[in-house]
């Protein structure tokens, strides 16, 4: 066992104390360092968490380009979990796009050398991710010199938004350019005012309207498009629109291009951006409105003069127009109509006036008519029979604006006429079907259209054939065998074609094989058709034949009579000559002196012989039918001298009957070439008849005149006249008009027939005009050249 000295023990104690103190001090320092380390560790953890939570990922680039990417950056760039070079931070499916990587390398190199700031957006290869890179050189003391710290931020969403905003800005720029181009190209003036209402922008149309050099000149000079109107300037109008906060429109006059026009000015407030405006030339529109108003007024004036009633209703079913005929037709007062009554009220008032058709359910009837307003755009037509018998044709036309136009036409007269027409048609149909003649109507194409029952009976055609409306060719084929000459059937077809196509009328006759004779006619009708008629003239042919035979017999008898009269006249000449000769000898005293009474007898015998000789000459002239005068008998005759001599020869006879014989001789009668004997006898005959048939105290006038073509001799009297039934026979031979007692010759009525014969031999004419009790006028017209 070791024994220590007290010194040693003291030394040991000192050393132990020192060791304990050192241990305590170390423990204290360790404790302090442990606390600091723990604090630093917590802070480091907090900083690490802060970095992890930050939107940006840091990356330290060593001076030699070595990098140790954090986990998030490795995920973004698809990098391996190891240290790599910044130059290796690119690839086809990882890292950065080559172009962006090259630019980033240049930025990092510049930041390492000169301390430049890095700021760039790079794209990740193989994805749509975009990263915002910002950084700078690391401060000295914290890392080796030349170290650059980069911060990567995922900017994919921001870049998309930026790209969209840029695209939107580009679109807005394009739209602004387009709007500016449209405004500039607009054919009407447009402008913009700043908030202080000064002009800041005008287009070319504005410049041209104010006659400025260019837009800058118009803006600089503040040229306004229109002058103040009613004390309101353009600036004041724009200010009013801005204060009101809505577009303001006004129509004002302006001088544009030296012409006075009307412009519609529109000021549009743009809030803080000022006021925009534009002007539209509405001169043509205003004129069109004026013309439309005038046209509407003229139309209403025209409608007001129509005989048909017209009423127009608006979309609210109120009356907006009615003409005078409407008011008269329905007994409505104009002042009541002026209050624009509704459709229902109008119908009720018309019903009160008995101007509507009778209806058991008037509300339902009225509702149906109210439905006209909502009908499709089609015309509605009705016929109304009013209680007093008036027939109205009602036309309802819905209008595009929802209104209704009503037209009322009084068709009472037309209905009556239609009834009369229907009656006439029925009468005509009955008459047509019961005619004795066969009647048919053919169309322009030759097809049978109408026919009566007689047509089928006369042709012997079946109803079934006629009901088919056959063509004329088929009818010809059906009837050809019934004709006496079948080839004549083609004549029927030709007649129908001539009447329908050539529009010419034809007629003729045809014989049937059974002995019948038909008379036919084809006549064109106004509507292009042809009327074909057939008449059975078999009996007429028989009668005609009998009459022809009788006429021939009468003509033969007349010839015999004429020959007999002529022979008798020749035979009478010999005894007349003897009687006249012996009477003249007795009157001359060859048989001794005669007593006074015997002389009177002889004188009467001579007068009777003279009259009888004249009568015989007249009979011979009529019966022998004297030929026109030969050239040897023709002379130049002065018509006035011929008339004067004739009047002189009749003076004694006129005086004996107590008549006034007047002559009116005009030199215009002139001369003509003719037989003076025959013409003198013609005038004598007229004068003799006038004197014979005029009572005592009457007047006979001989008037002679003429022209360059003919001479006219007229004998007129105021005698008894000739009845109408006798006028047609006064020129017949041997016919005497029975007008009462008369004496003298001409008892057989030879004067007028001889006169006509003599005048016609000279190429002239004789006309007679007479009225019983008014006298007779006979006119001879003789041509100067035959």
Secondary structure as the mmCIF struct_conf table of DSSP 4:
data_model
#
loop_
_struct_conf.conf_type_id
_struct_conf.id
_struct_conf.beg_label_comp_id
_struct_conf.beg_label_asym_id
_struct_conf.beg_label_seq_id
_struct_conf.end_label_comp_id
_struct_conf.end_label_asym_id
_struct_conf.end_label_seq_id
HELX_RH_AL_P HELX_RH_AL_P1 UNK A 6 UNK A 53
BEND BEND1 UNK A 54 UNK A 55
STRN STRN1 UNK A 56 UNK A 61
TURN_TY1_P TURN_TY1_P1 UNK A 63 UNK A 64
STRN STRN2 UNK A 66 UNK A 67
HELX_RH_AL_P HELX_RH_AL_P2 UNK A 71 UNK A 77
TURN_TY1_P TURN_TY1_P2 UNK A 78 UNK A 78
BEND BEND2 UNK A 81 UNK A 82
STRN STRN3 UNK A 84 UNK A 85
HELX_RH_3T_P HELX_RH_3T_P1 UNK A 86 UNK A 88
STRN STRN4 UNK A 90 UNK A 90
BEND BEND3 UNK A 92 UNK A 95
STRN STRN5 UNK A 96 UNK A 96
HELX_RH_AL_P HELX_RH_AL_P3 UNK A 98 UNK A 114
HELX_LH_PP_P HELX_LH_PP_P1 UNK A 116 UNK A 117
STRN STRN6 UNK A 118 UNK A 123
STRN STRN7 UNK A 124 UNK A 124
TURN_TY1_P TURN_TY1_P3 UNK A 125 UNK A 126
BEND BEND4 UNK A 127 UNK A 128
STRN STRN8 UNK A 130 UNK A 137
HELX_LH_PP_P HELX_LH_PP_P2 UNK A 138 UNK A 139
STRN STRN9 UNK A 140 UNK A 140
TURN_TY1_P TURN_TY1_P4 UNK A 141 UNK A 142
STRN STRN10 UNK A 143 UNK A 143
TURN_TY1_P TURN_TY1_P5 UNK A 145 UNK A 146
STRN STRN11 UNK A 148 UNK A 154
HELX_RH_AL_P HELX_RH_AL_P4 UNK A 156 UNK A 185
BEND BEND5 UNK A 187 UNK A 188
STRN STRN12 UNK A 190 UNK A 193
TURN_TY1_P TURN_TY1_P6 UNK A 195 UNK A 196
STRN STRN13 UNK A 199 UNK A 202
HELX_RH_AL_P HELX_RH_AL_P5 UNK A 204 UNK A 210
TURN_TY1_P TURN_TY1_P7 UNK A 211 UNK A 211
BEND BEND6 UNK A 213 UNK A 214
HELX_RH_AL_P HELX_RH_AL_P6 UNK A 215 UNK A 221
TURN_TY1_P TURN_TY1_P8 UNK A 222 UNK A 222
BEND BEND7 UNK A 225 UNK A 226
STRN STRN14 UNK A 229 UNK A 229
TURN_TY1_P TURN_TY1_P9 UNK A 230 UNK A 231
STRN STRN15 UNK A 232 UNK A 232
HELX_RH_AL_P HELX_RH_AL_P7 UNK A 234 UNK A 244
TURN_TY1_P TURN_TY1_P10 UNK A 245 UNK A 245
BEND BEND8 UNK A 246 UNK A 246
STRN STRN16 UNK A 248 UNK A 256
TURN_TY1_P TURN_TY1_P11 UNK A 257 UNK A 258
STRN STRN17 UNK A 259 UNK A 269
HELX_RH_3T_P HELX_RH_3T_P2 UNK A 271 UNK A 273
STRN STRN18 UNK A 275 UNK A 281
HELX_RH_AL_P HELX_RH_AL_P8 UNK A 283 UNK A 304
TURN_TY1_P TURN_TY1_P12 UNK A 305 UNK A 305
BEND BEND9 UNK A 307 UNK A 308
STRN STRN19 UNK A 309 UNK A 313
TURN_TY1_P TURN_TY1_P13 UNK A 315 UNK A 316
BEND BEND10 UNK A 317 UNK A 317
STRN STRN20 UNK A 318 UNK A 318
STRN STRN21 UNK A 319 UNK A 322
HELX_RH_AL_P HELX_RH_AL_P9 UNK A 324 UNK A 329
TURN_TY1_P TURN_TY1_P14 UNK A 330 UNK A 331
HELX_RH_AL_P HELX_RH_AL_P10 UNK A 334 UNK A 337
TURN_TY1_P TURN_TY1_P15 UNK A 338 UNK A 339
STRN STRN22 UNK A 342 UNK A 342
HELX_RH_AL_P HELX_RH_AL_P11 UNK A 343 UNK A 352
TURN_TY1_P TURN_TY1_P16 UNK A 353 UNK A 354
BEND BEND11 UNK A 356 UNK A 356
BEND BEND12 UNK A 360 UNK A 360
HELX_RH_AL_P HELX_RH_AL_P12 UNK A 362 UNK A 370
HELX_RH_3T_P HELX_RH_3T_P3 UNK A 371 UNK A 374
BEND BEND13 UNK A 375 UNK A 375
BEND BEND14 UNK A 377 UNK A 377
STRN STRN23 UNK A 379 UNK A 385
TURN_TY1_P TURN_TY1_P17 UNK A 387 UNK A 388
BEND BEND15 UNK A 389 UNK A 389
STRN STRN24 UNK A 391 UNK A 398
TURN_TY1_P TURN_TY1_P18 UNK A 400 UNK A 401
BEND BEND16 UNK A 402 UNK A 402
STRN STRN25 UNK A 404 UNK A 410
HELX_RH_AL_P HELX_RH_AL_P13 UNK A 412 UNK A 433
TURN_TY1_P TURN_TY1_P19 UNK A 434 UNK A 434
BEND BEND17 UNK A 436 UNK A 437
STRN STRN26 UNK A 438 UNK A 442
TURN_TY1_P TURN_TY1_P20 UNK A 444 UNK A 445
BEND BEND18 UNK A 446 UNK A 446
STRN STRN27 UNK A 447 UNK A 447
STRN STRN28 UNK A 448 UNK A 451
HELX_RH_AL_P HELX_RH_AL_P14 UNK A 453 UNK A 459
TURN_TY1_P TURN_TY1_P21 UNK A 460 UNK A 460
HELX_RH_AL_P HELX_RH_AL_P15 UNK A 463 UNK A 467
TURN_TY1_P TURN_TY1_P22 UNK A 468 UNK A 469
STRN STRN29 UNK A 471 UNK A 471
HELX_RH_AL_P HELX_RH_AL_P16 UNK A 472 UNK A 479
HELX_RH_3T_P HELX_RH_3T_P4 UNK A 480 UNK A 482
STRN STRN30 UNK A 483 UNK A 483
BEND BEND19 UNK A 484 UNK A 485
HELX_RH_3T_P HELX_RH_3T_P5 UNK A 486 UNK A 488
HELX_RH_AL_P HELX_RH_AL_P17 UNK A 489 UNK A 500
TURN_TY1_P TURN_TY1_P23 UNK A 501 UNK A 501
BEND BEND20 UNK A 502 UNK A 502
STRN STRN31 UNK A 506 UNK A 511
STRN STRN32 UNK A 512 UNK A 512
TURN_TY1_P TURN_TY1_P24 UNK A 513 UNK A 514
BEND BEND21 UNK A 515 UNK A 515
STRN STRN33 UNK A 517 UNK A 524
TURN_TY1_P TURN_TY1_P25 UNK A 526 UNK A 527
BEND BEND22 UNK A 528 UNK A 528
STRN STRN34 UNK A 530 UNK A 536
HELX_RH_AL_P HELX_RH_AL_P18 UNK A 538 UNK A 588
TURN_TY1_P TURN_TY1_P26 UNK A 589 UNK A 591
HELX_LH_PP_P HELX_LH_PP_P3 UNK A 593 UNK A 595
HELX_RH_AL_P HELX_RH_AL_P19 UNK A 596 UNK A 624
TURN_TY1_P TURN_TY1_P27 UNK A 625 UNK A 625
HELX_LH_PP_P HELX_LH_PP_P4 UNK A 626 UNK A 630
HELX_RH_3T_P HELX_RH_3T_P6 UNK A 631 UNK A 633
STRN STRN35 UNK A 635 UNK A 638
HELX_RH_AL_P HELX_RH_AL_P20 UNK A 639 UNK A 656
TURN_TY1_P TURN_TY1_P28 UNK A 657 UNK A 658
STRN STRN36 UNK A 660 UNK A 665
HELX_RH_3T_P HELX_RH_3T_P7 UNK A 667 UNK A 669
STRN STRN37 UNK A 671 UNK A 674
HELX_RH_AL_P HELX_RH_AL_P21 UNK A 676 UNK A 692
TURN_TY1_P TURN_TY1_P29 UNK A 693 UNK A 693
BEND BEND23 UNK A 694 UNK A 694
TURN_TY1_P TURN_TY1_P30 UNK A 696 UNK A 697
STRN STRN38 UNK A 699 UNK A 706
BEND BEND24 UNK A 708 UNK A 709
STRN STRN39 UNK A 710 UNK A 717
BEND BEND25 UNK A 719 UNK A 720
HELX_RH_AL_P HELX_RH_AL_P22 UNK A 724 UNK A 727
TURN_TY1_P TURN_TY1_P31 UNK A 728 UNK A 731
BEND BEND26 UNK A 732 UNK A 732
TURN_TY1_P TURN_TY1_P32 UNK A 733 UNK A 734
BEND BEND27 UNK A 740 UNK A 740
BEND BEND28 UNK A 744 UNK A 745
TURN_TY1_P TURN_TY1_P33 UNK A 747 UNK A 748
HELX_RH_AL_P HELX_RH_AL_P23 UNK A 751 UNK A 761
TURN_TY1_P TURN_TY1_P34 UNK A 762 UNK A 763
STRN STRN40 UNK A 765 UNK A 771
TURN_TY1_P TURN_TY1_P35 UNK A 772 UNK A 774
STRN STRN41 UNK A 775 UNK A 783
BEND BEND29 UNK A 784 UNK A 784
#
